[in-house]
């Protein structure tokens, strides 16, 4: 039997510059992801605040709309204040055709 000789190939030294560049890139990527996540959280908080403000203003707007008088109510109030009708009397408005 013939003995087989195995030759090891010499190991190539990996460039230290490549390792450093890869590490810097990895750190940069992680820092950017963390920064973006913090910005997203801040914007979500702002959105929640604005949605709450919008609902408050919408409720206030609805309340104010309920307090507004209709044109018919304004006409009845003016007629009553002028003495043209009595309380409880119905006013009929004729509209042109």
Buried (B, 14 or more C-beta within 10 A) or exposed (E): EEEEEEEEEEEEEEEEEEEEEEEEEEEEEEEEEEEEEEEEEEEEEEEEEEEEEEEEEEEEEEEEEEEEEEEEEEEBEEBBEEEEBEEEEEEEEEEEE
